């Protein structure tokens, strides 16, 4: 299922010109979307991602669904490090791994996560 979602996220990221840091948890998704231009429509991108993956979820067991809303704050540049660290640390807080790099459902689209972290 995660692979299906990653393919969809990659297509939506290309269509709406954004990069992303993601962490798929057992019952939720953390996603930080970074626009590539002033014309990037992140709200529409997330809506399309949820629509596409929601359709897939509807057609495949276990028939789970996205909640209707989502938390969508604007992250200021000086807050980005804290938000990225929160997302990356999530599997450790849940006791799933002892290092985020060992968690198979965490990564980035459109950027090299390790180099991104070094530059922060």
C-alpha positions as CSV (number, residue, x, y, z in Angstrom):
1,X,0.0,0.0,0.0
2,X,2.8,2.5,0.9
3,X,4.4,2.0,-2.5
4,X,1.1,2.9,-4.2
5,X,0.9,6.0,-2.1
6,X,4.5,7.0,-2.8
7,X,3.9,6.7,-6.6
8,X,0.8,8.9,-6.2
9,X,2.7,11.4,-4.0
10,X,5.5,11.5,-6.6
11,X,3.0,12.2,-9.4
12,X,1.2,14.9,-7.5
13,X,4.5,16.5,-6.4
14,X,5.6,16.7,-10.1
15,X,2.2,18.1,-11.2
16,X,2.0,20.8,-8.5
17,X,5.8,21.5,-8.3
18,X,6.7,20.7,-4.7
19,X,9.2,18.7,-2.8
20,X,8.2,16.6,0.2
21,X,9.4,15.0,3.3
22,X,7.1,12.1,4.4
23,X,6.6,9.6,7.2
24,X,3.9,7.0,6.8
25,X,2.9,5.8,10.3
26,X,0.6,2.8,11.1
27,X,-2.5,5.1,11.3
28,X,-1.5,8.5,9.9
29,X,0.9,10.3,7.6
30,X,3.2,13.2,8.3
31,X,3.9,15.3,5.2
32,X,5.9,18.4,4.8
33,X,5.4,19.9,1.4
34,X,7.9,22.5,0.2
35,X,6.7,24.6,-2.8
36,X,9.2,25.0,-5.7
37,X,7.6,28.3,-6.9
38,X,5.2,31.1,-6.0
39,X,2.6,29.3,-8.2
40,X,2.7,26.0,-6.2
41,X,-0.8,25.2,-4.9
42,X,-0.1,22.9,-1.9
43,X,-3.7,22.9,-0.8
44,X,-4.8,21.5,-4.1
45,X,-1.9,19.1,-4.2
46,X,-2.9,17.6,-0.8
47,X,-6.5,17.4,-1.8
48,X,-5.6,15.6,-5.0
49,X,-3.3,13.2,-3.2
50,X,-6.1,12.4,-0.7
51,X,-8.6,12.0,-3.5
52,X,-6.4,9.6,-5.5
53,X,-5.3,7.5,-2.6
54,X,-8.8,7.6,-1.0
55,X,-10.1,6.0,-4.1
56,X,-7.5,3.3,-3.9
57,X,-8.3,2.8,-0.2
58,X,-12.0,2.5,-1.1
59,X,-11.3,-0.3,-3.6
60,X,-8.8,-2.3,-1.5
61,X,-9.3,-3.9,1.9
62,X,-9.1,-3.1,4.8
63,X,-11.4,-0.3,3.7
64,X,-9.8,2.5,5.7
65,X,-10.4,6.1,4.8
66,X,-8.7,9.5,5.2
67,X,-10.3,11.8,7.7
68,X,-12.0,14.7,6.0
69,X,-9.7,17.5,7.2
70,X,-6.0,17.7,7.8
71,X,-3.6,19.9,9.8
72,X,-2.1,22.4,7.4
73,X,0.0,25.1,9.1
74,X,2.3,27.3,7.1
75,X,5.8,26.6,8.4
76,X,8.1,29.5,8.5
77,X,11.8,29.1,7.5
78,X,13.0,29.4,11.1
79,X,10.5,26.6,12.2
80,X,11.4,24.1,9.5
81,X,14.2,22.3,11.4
82,X,11.9,21.6,14.3
83,X,9.1,20.3,12.1
84,X,11.4,18.1,10.1
85,X,12.9,16.7,13.2
86,X,9.4,16.0,14.6
87,X,8.5,14.1,11.5
88,X,11.7,12.1,11.4
89,X,11.5,11.3,15.2
90,X,7.9,10.0,15.0
91,X,8.8,6.3,14.5
92,X,11.2,6.5,17.4
93,X,8.6,8.1,19.7
94,X,6.3,5.2,18.8
95,X,9.0,2.7,19.7
96,X,9.2,1.3,16.1
97,X,12.9,1.9,15.5
98,X,15.8,3.4,17.4
99,X,16.9,5.6,14.4
100,X,14.7,7.2,11.8
101,X,17.0,5.9,9.0
102,X,15.9,2.3,9.9
103,X,12.2,3.1,9.3
104,X,11.2,1.9,5.9
105,X,8.3,4.3,5.4
106,X,10.2,7.6,5.8
107,X,11.8,9.6,3.0
108,X,11.7,12.5,0.6
109,X,10.6,13.3,-2.9
110,X,12.5,15.8,-4.9
111,X,15.4,16.2,-2.5
112,X,18.1,14.2,-0.8
113,X,17.0,14.0,2.8
114,X,20.5,13.5,4.3
115,X,21.9,16.5,2.3
116,X,18.8,18.6,3.2
117,X,19.4,17.9,6.9
118,X,23.0,18.8,6.6
119,X,22.1,22.2,5.0
120,X,19.6,23.1,7.7
